[in-house]
Amino acid sequence: MEVKDLYRLVRKGEGETLEFKRKVAHPEKIIKEVVAFANTKGGDLLIGVDDSGTIPGVKYADEEIFVLNKALFTLCKPKVQFKYRVIPLDDEGSRAVVHYEIAESKKKPHYALPDLSTDRGKAYVRVLDKSIQASKVVRNILKFSNRKSARVFAIEEEERALLKYLEQHTFITLSEFQKLSKLNKFKASKILVTLVLSNILYIKPSDKEDIFGLVPIVNY
């Protein structure tokens, strides 16, 4: 990537697949963004770019890379696939931007560990320009989306009631479906996960409560 390509990318602004960081001051926070990219569609992480889109660069790119790579190898569980490059901003190479490319993973969900004292972390997904913590329902969808086997299930009374409800309403939450179906949280979430994996419902993760809706039917 050349400088002109960098400026073109930055002009797009932060979004689902693009994140800016001024520097690697708190690598454990950047790991959250990396994990979210791996759990969603992949993405580009630019070190040396302000949130506003200005590009001051970093003075010591090698140090930034060392600190972040150490965190990537130790605080991501399982490890994520990535590659990086240094983009000099001038002929002298006095300032540069470090471009990390994070691949969408086939081993979802990935977890961000807070530090080396624990192997229990939190999973994140990317929603617009934010990385939000994944709910248990979202984690199950990520986990089972890696499996390619055909999904066969019976449409029972609860599923019929859900589909009828969504024909009249834009979306539903897990708690609303529990009230509608009189099912406990485990059984209700299992139905929602199955319908999302079967491409009947879509899910929009949220840091408050995930929402589910009918996948639009495309007529050719």
Residue, then its C-alpha position, 0 to 999 in steps of 0.5 A: m500500500e502506498v501513501k496515496d492508497l492510505y489517504r484514500l482508505v482513511r477518507k472512508g472513515e472508521g467503520e465495520t472494517l476499519e479502525f484508527k489508533r493514534k499509537v499502541a499505548h494500551p495494547e489490551k484495548i486494541i486487542k478488543e478491536v482485533v478480536a472483533f474484526a476476526n469474529t466479524k468480516g475482518g478489517d484494517l487497523l491503522i496505527g498512527v491515525d487519529d480518530s478524526g482522520t488526521i495522519p500524524g504517523v508514529k516515530y518508532a514504528d518498530e516499537e509499536i509493532f513489537v508491543l502490539n505483536k506481543a499482545l496479539f500472540t498472548l492476549c487473543k484466544p485462539k490466535v488470530q491471523f494477521k499481517y502488517r506493513v509499514i507505510p512511510l509518510d516521507d522520504e526520510g521515513s521519520r514518520a510512518v503508519v503501521h497497517y494491520e490486516i486482520a482476516e475473518s476467522k474460521k475458528k470463531p469465536h475469538y476472545a480478548l484476554p485482559d492480561l496474562s493472569t487468566d485464560r478467560g476473556k471476552a468475545y467481541v463483534r464489530v457493529l458499524d464503527k464499534s466493537i461490542q461484547a458478544s452475547k451468549v447467543v452471538r457466541n453460539i452463532l459464531k461457534f456453529s457458523n463454522r460448521k458446514s453440515a446441513r441444518v434440519f429442524a422442525i417448525e413447531e408451535e413456538e417457531r410458527a408464533l415467532l415467524k407470525y410475530l415477525e411478519q407484523h413487527t420489524f424485530i424481536t429480542l430474546s426476552e420478548f421471544q421468551k414472553l411470546s413463547k413461554l420458553n425459558k432462556f435456554k430453549a428460546s435462545k436455541i431456537l433463535v440461534t438455529l433460525v439465524l444459522s438457517n438464514i431465516l432470521y438475521i441478528k443485529p448484535s447490541d451492547k444492550e440486547d440483540i435484535f432478530g428479524l426476518v431475512p428479506i426474501v429476494n425475488y429474481 
